Each structure stands twice: as structure tokens, then as C-alpha cells.
């Protein structure tokens, strides 16, 4: 187990370094001059030149990357040119918001995807099974931003039950926080629920074909006991690793959802950074998101080994 962990860490660090190179390099391919964007409407040539010197826009790209990476290793993400705030402070403020949204979305996915997948596998070929397949196809096909707009029109504009956007801190009001995060969590959770349902259904169908299930039936064990105590624990082993990876994708994929619902998280932060040519903010957010996703992949590998005794050797 320790050897596997060391091997995964040995792969994770070079991967993160490669991601940092790609993030920094691709950022430079964006059209437009960041110095002109920062200079304002007047675009005084002296101000533009000052900004290029201050933020080292005139330096070669490898030199800029080296300076940025050196500061990053020391924990300095730089300063936002838009807000004039330390980016590290901004990350600490925004990460819990996106993290909460990802947790609530995963909770929605588990509460919806697991039961539907289990019952679809047990009723294979029935109307419920076909309905579950249709739900899975719809959940994977409907864009998040469109679903978010439709929910706003229904529950906020027409019915007036939920706020159309914004974020309430749980330290101010727990109820207000849950109400403001309900629709975004539903939007993000439906796609993950569809993926979860399809994998649970396939795993349950495969588990119900195993010899230990036939043996339990031959002994007269009740069907509910067979499902809950024999088939389901084995079927959920790959689902645990899938859920870990999906959690990382929820953190990375909340950009459009946070923008639609005006949630001040990682997604809105990176969008604002792109529009204002705030390169340092975009680089920090994307790199942190990649690091979290790689960490989730590591946790998924470890969880799979822990849950499957056959892989421990």
C-alpha cells in the first residue's frame, strides 16, 4: 500500500508541473494585450509601457514562467491586477464556496443516482428500467447552463419559491445558505446522478449474476438480504472510486453554474479573470483545480485498493 502511494505521488508531481506549463503557455495564446486591457479606456502609452515593465509582459515566456513558478513554490500566487488583493487570500475565500457546492451536488447525485440505479438493475427490462435509461440520457445531454436558466424561470420567476442567484454564507444563515445553493446543486448534481445511475445499474446487474448470489438463493436467503448484504457492497466498490473522481470534476466543472447563479466561487473567479485579462488569477485557479482533481484521483486509487482485497497483494 505504501509502495503504491509513493508511485502515485511520483507520477502526481511531474503531472502537476506539466499542467502548470500548459496553463501558463496556453494563457499567453489568448488574444489581446493585457497591458492595454489594464490601462483603461485612455490607454496612455506611458501607462501601457509602465504596466508591461511592472508585470514583466516584455520578458520572454520561459523567463516569465520561471519567475511565476519560483514565487508559486514559495506560496506566493501573486496579486490580482483587477482587485489589487493577494490571490492566495482570494483562493481561501472562494474555495469553500465551490467546495460546498460540490459536496451538495454529490449528495444530490447519490440520493438520486444510487436508488434509481439499484431498482433499474433489479427490474431489468421493465418500464422503470427504460425510464431510468431515459433519465440517464437526459442528465448527460442537457447543458448545465440551460437547465439552470430553466430552473430560475420556473422556481424564481414564475413560482417565486427560490432566489434567482447570489450566495448566503452559512455563518450568516444556514437556512438561507441551503436555499441559495439548492438550485445550483440540482443543476450540477443531475449530470453526476446520471453517470452514477448508469454505473450502479451495470455493477448491480453484474453482481446479481455471481455465484455467491445463486448460492444464497439456493439456501433460501431473502431477496432483500441478498441485494443489501451480498450484491450491493460488491457493486459499490467501483462506484466509490467513480464518486471520488466525479467530485473532482464537480469542482472543475462549476464554472458555468456559478456564473448563471452568481455564486462567488472558483468558477466565477476564473471567468472574471479571463474577461479582465487577470492572468495571475486564471493561472492560480486552474492550477489549484488541477491539483484538487489529481488529489481526488489519488484518493480514488487508494480507496479502490482498500475496498478490494484482491488488489492489496
C-alpha positions as CSV (number, residue, x, y, z in Angstrom):
1,X,0.0,0.0,0.0
2,X,2.8,2.4,0.9
3,X,4.6,1.5,-2.3
4,X,1.5,2.2,-4.4
5,X,1.1,5.6,-2.7
6,X,4.7,6.5,-3.4
7,X,4.3,5.5,-7.0
8,X,1.2,7.6,-7.4
9,X,2.9,10.6,-5.8
10,X,5.9,10.2,-8.1
11,X,3.5,10.5,-11.0
12,X,1.4,13.3,-9.5
13,X,4.2,15.8,-9.0
14,X,5.5,15.8,-12.6
15,X,1.9,15.8,-13.9
16,X,1.2,18.9,-11.8
17,X,4.4,20.5,-13.2
18,X,3.3,19.7,-16.7
19,X,-0.2,21.2,-16.0
20,X,1.5,24.4,-14.8
21,X,3.4,24.7,-18.0
22,X,0.3,24.1,-20.1
23,X,-1.7,26.6,-18.1
24,X,0.9,29.3,-18.3
25,X,1.7,28.6,-22.0
26,X,-1.9,28.5,-23.2
27,X,-2.7,31.6,-21.3
28,X,-0.3,33.5,-23.5
29,X,-2.2,32.4,-26.6
30,X,-5.3,34.4,-25.6
31,X,-5.9,37.3,-28.0
32,X,-5.4,40.9,-26.9
33,X,-2.7,42.8,-25.0
34,X,-3.2,42.5,-21.2
35,X,-1.3,45.8,-20.7
36,X,-3.9,47.6,-22.9
37,X,-6.7,46.0,-21.0
38,X,-5.3,47.1,-17.7
39,X,-4.5,50.7,-18.9
40,X,-8.2,51.6,-19.1
41,X,-10.0,53.5,-21.9
42,X,-7.4,56.3,-22.3
43,X,-4.6,53.8,-22.9
44,X,-1.8,56.3,-22.3
45,X,1.4,54.9,-23.9
46,X,3.4,55.7,-20.8
47,X,0.9,53.8,-18.6
48,X,0.9,50.9,-21.0
49,X,4.7,50.7,-21.0
50,X,4.8,51.0,-17.2
51,X,2.4,48.1,-16.9
52,X,4.4,46.0,-19.3
53,X,7.5,46.6,-17.2
54,X,5.8,46.1,-13.9
55,X,4.2,42.8,-14.8
56,X,7.1,41.7,-17.0
57,X,5.0,41.3,-20.1
58,X,8.0,42.1,-22.3
59,X,10.1,39.3,-20.9
60,X,10.4,36.0,-22.8
61,X,7.7,33.5,-21.9
62,X,10.2,31.0,-20.3
63,X,11.5,33.8,-18.1
64,X,8.0,34.8,-17.1
65,X,7.2,31.2,-16.3
66,X,10.3,30.7,-14.2
67,X,9.6,33.8,-12.1
68,X,6.0,32.7,-11.6
69,X,6.9,29.1,-10.7
70,X,9.6,30.3,-8.2
71,X,7.0,32.5,-6.5
72,X,4.5,29.7,-6.6
73,X,6.9,27.3,-4.9
74,X,7.2,29.8,-2.0
75,X,3.4,30.0,-1.7
76,X,3.1,33.4,-3.5
77,X,0.3,33.3,-6.1
78,X,0.8,36.9,-6.9
79,X,-1.6,39.9,-6.7
80,X,-4.7,40.4,-8.7
81,X,-4.4,43.3,-11.1
82,X,-8.2,43.8,-11.0
83,X,-8.9,43.8,-7.3
84,X,-5.3,44.5,-6.0
85,X,-5.8,41.7,-3.5
86,X,-3.4,38.8,-2.8
87,X,-4.6,35.9,-4.9
88,X,-3.9,33.5,-2.1
89,X,-6.4,35.3,0.1
90,X,-8.9,35.2,-2.8
91,X,-8.4,31.5,-3.2
92,X,-9.0,30.9,0.5
93,X,-12.3,32.9,0.3
94,X,-13.6,31.3,-2.9
95,X,-12.6,27.6,-2.4
96,X,-15.0,26.9,0.4
97,X,-17.9,28.2,-1.7
98,X,-17.1,25.9,-4.6
99,X,-16.3,23.1,-2.2
100,X,-19.7,23.4,-0.6
101,X,-21.4,23.4,-4.0
102,X,-19.6,20.3,-5.0
103,X,-20.5,18.5,-1.7
104,X,-24.2,19.4,-2.1
105,X,-24.1,18.3,-5.8
106,X,-22.6,15.0,-4.9
107,X,-25.2,14.5,-2.2
108,X,-27.9,15.1,-4.8
109,X,-26.2,12.7,-7.2
110,X,-26.0,9.9,-4.5
111,X,-29.6,10.4,-3.3
112,X,-30.9,10.2,-6.9
113,X,-28.4,8.1,-8.8
114,X,-28.0,5.2,-6.3
115,X,-31.6,4.2,-5.8
116,X,-32.6,4.6,-9.4
117,X,-29.6,2.5,-10.5
118,X,-30.3,-0.2,-8.0
119,X,-34.0,-0.5,-8.8
120,X,-33.3,-0.3,-12.6
121,X,-30.9,-3.3,-12.2
122,X,-33.4,-5.3,-10.2
123,X,-36.2,-4.5,-12.7
124,X,-34.1,-5.0,-15.8
125,X,-36.2,-4.8,-18.9
126,X,-39.2,-3.2,-17.2
127,X,-40.8,0.2,-17.8
128,X,-38.8,1.6,-14.8
129,X,-35.6,0.4,-16.3
130,X,-36.3,2.2,-19.6
131,X,-37.4,5.3,-17.7
132,X,-34.1,5.2,-15.8
133,X,-32.1,4.9,-19.0
134,X,-34.1,7.9,-20.4
135,X,-33.2,9.9,-17.2
136,X,-29.6,9.0,-17.6
137,X,-29.5,10.1,-21.2
138,X,-31.3,13.3,-20.4
139,X,-28.9,14.1,-17.5
140,X,-25.9,13.6,-19.7
141,X,-27.3,15.6,-22.6
142,X,-28.9,18.7,-21.1
143,X,-26.4,21.5,-20.7
144,X,-26.0,22.9,-17.2
145,X,-26.4,26.5,-18.1
146,X,-29.7,25.8,-19.9
147,X,-31.0,23.7,-17.1
148,X,-30.0,26.5,-14.6
149,X,-31.9,29.1,-16.6
150,X,-35.0,26.9,-16.9
151,X,-35.0,26.3,-13.1
152,X,-34.6,30.1,-12.5
153,X,-37.6,30.8,-14.8
154,X,-39.7,28.1,-13.0
155,X,-38.8,28.4,-9.3
156,X,-37.8,32.0,-9.1
157,X,-39.6,34.0,-11.8
158,X,-42.9,32.1,-12.1
159,X,-43.3,30.5,-8.6
160,X,-41.1,32.8,-6.5
161,X,-40.0,29.9,-4.2
162,X,-36.2,30.3,-4.5
163,X,-33.8,33.1,-5.1
164,X,-32.6,33.5,-8.7
165,X,-29.0,33.8,-7.6
166,X,-26.5,35.0,-5.0
167,X,-24.8,33.3,-2.1
168,X,-25.6,33.4,1.6
169,X,-22.8,32.4,4.0
170,X,-23.7,29.5,6.3
171,X,-22.3,31.6,9.1
172,X,-25.0,34.2,8.5
173,X,-27.9,31.9,7.9
174,X,-27.8,28.1,7.5
175,X,-31.3,28.1,6.0
176,X,-30.5,31.0,3.7
177,X,-27.3,29.2,2.6
178,X,-29.2,25.9,1.7
179,X,-31.9,27.8,-0.1
180,X,-29.4,29.8,-2.2
181,X,-27.4,26.6,-3.0
182,X,-30.4,24.3,-3.8
183,X,-30.8,25.1,-7.5
184,X,-27.1,25.1,-8.3
185,X,-26.7,21.8,-6.5
186,X,-29.6,20.3,-8.5
187,X,-28.1,21.6,-11.8
188,X,-24.7,20.1,-11.1
189,X,-26.0,17.0,-9.4
190,X,-28.2,15.8,-12.2
191,X,-25.4,15.1,-14.6
192,X,-23.4,13.3,-11.9
193,X,-26.5,11.4,-10.9
194,X,-27.0,10.2,-14.5
195,X,-23.4,8.9,-14.6
196,X,-23.8,7.3,-11.1
197,X,-27.0,5.6,-12.1
198,X,-25.6,4.0,-15.2
199,X,-22.6,2.6,-13.3
200,X,-24.6,1.4,-10.4
201,X,-27.1,-0.3,-12.7
202,X,-24.3,-2.1,-14.7
203,X,-22.4,-3.1,-11.5
204,X,-25.6,-4.4,-9.8
205,X,-26.6,-6.5,-12.9
206,X,-23.1,-8.0,-12.9
207,X,-23.1,-8.6,-9.2
208,X,-26.5,-10.4,-9.3
209,X,-25.1,-12.9,-11.8
210,X,-22.3,-14.0,-9.5
211,X,-22.1,-17.5,-7.9
212,X,-22.5,-16.2,-4.3
213,X,-25.9,-14.7,-5.2
214,X,-27.1,-18.1,-6.7
215,X,-25.7,-19.9,-3.6
216,X,-27.6,-17.5,-1.2
217,X,-30.8,-18.0,-3.2
218,X,-30.4,-21.8,-3.1
219,X,-30.0,-21.5,0.7
220,X,-33.4,-19.7,0.9
221,X,-32.0,-16.3,1.9
222,X,-34.5,-13.5,1.4
223,X,-34.1,-11.4,-1.8
224,X,-33.8,-8.2,0.2
225,X,-30.9,-9.6,2.2
226,X,-29.2,-10.9,-0.9
227,X,-29.4,-7.4,-2.5
228,X,-28.4,-5.4,0.5
229,X,-25.8,-7.6,2.1
230,X,-24.2,-9.5,-0.8
231,X,-24.7,-7.8,-4.1
232,X,-24.8,-4.1,-3.2
233,X,-21.5,-3.9,-1.2
234,X,-19.6,-5.5,-4.1
235,X,-21.3,-3.4,-6.7
236,X,-20.5,-0.2,-4.9
237,X,-16.7,-0.8,-5.0
238,X,-16.2,0.8,-8.4
239,X,-18.9,3.4,-7.6
240,X,-16.8,4.7,-4.7
241,X,-13.8,5.4,-6.9
242,X,-16.2,6.9,-9.6
243,X,-17.7,9.2,-7.0
244,X,-14.2,10.4,-5.9
245,X,-13.3,11.3,-9.5
246,X,-16.7,12.9,-10.1
247,X,-16.2,15.1,-7.0
248,X,-13.0,16.4,-8.6
249,X,-14.9,17.1,-11.8
250,X,-17.6,18.9,-9.9
251,X,-15.0,21.3,-8.5
252,X,-13.6,21.8,-12.0
253,X,-17.0,22.0,-13.8
254,X,-18.8,24.6,-11.7
255,X,-17.7,27.5,-13.9
256,X,-21.0,27.9,-15.9
257,X,-23.2,27.1,-13.0
258,X,-21.6,29.6,-10.7
259,X,-21.8,32.2,-13.5
260,X,-25.5,31.5,-14.1
261,X,-26.4,31.7,-10.4
262,X,-23.9,34.5,-9.5
263,X,-22.1,32.3,-6.9
264,X,-18.8,33.8,-5.8
265,X,-16.7,30.7,-6.2
266,X,-13.8,29.4,-8.2
267,X,-15.9,29.4,-11.5
268,X,-16.9,33.0,-11.3
269,X,-13.5,34.0,-10.2
270,X,-11.8,32.4,-13.3
271,X,-14.4,33.9,-15.6
272,X,-13.9,37.4,-14.2
273,X,-10.2,36.9,-14.5
274,X,-10.4,35.9,-18.2
275,X,-12.6,38.9,-19.1
276,X,-10.3,41.4,-17.3
277,X,-7.0,39.7,-18.6
278,X,-6.1,39.0,-15.0
279,X,-3.7,36.2,-15.9
280,X,-2.3,35.5,-12.5
281,X,-5.8,34.8,-11.1
282,X,-6.7,32.4,-14.0
283,X,-3.4,30.6,-13.6
284,X,-3.9,30.2,-9.9
285,X,-7.5,29.0,-10.1
286,X,-6.8,26.5,-12.9
287,X,-3.7,25.1,-11.2
288,X,-5.5,24.7,-7.9
289,X,-8.4,23.0,-9.6
290,X,-6.0,20.6,-11.4
291,X,-4.2,19.9,-8.1
292,X,-7.5,19.0,-6.4
293,X,-8.5,16.8,-9.3
294,X,-5.2,14.9,-9.1
295,X,-5.6,14.6,-5.4
296,X,-9.1,13.1,-5.9
297,X,-7.6,10.7,-8.4
298,X,-5.0,9.6,-5.8
299,X,-7.8,9.1,-3.2
300,X,-9.8,7.1,-5.7
301,X,-6.9,4.7,-6.3
302,X,-6.3,4.3,-2.6
303,X,-10.0,3.7,-1.9
304,X,-10.2,1.1,-4.7
305,X,-7.3,-0.8,-3.2
306,X,-8.7,-0.6,0.3
307,X,-12.1,-1.8,-0.7
308,X,-10.9,-4.6,-3.0
309,X,-8.8,-7.1,-1.0
310,X,-7.6,-8.8,-4.2
311,X,-5.6,-5.8,-5.2
312,X,-3.7,-5.4,-2.0
313,X,-1.2,-8.0,-3.0
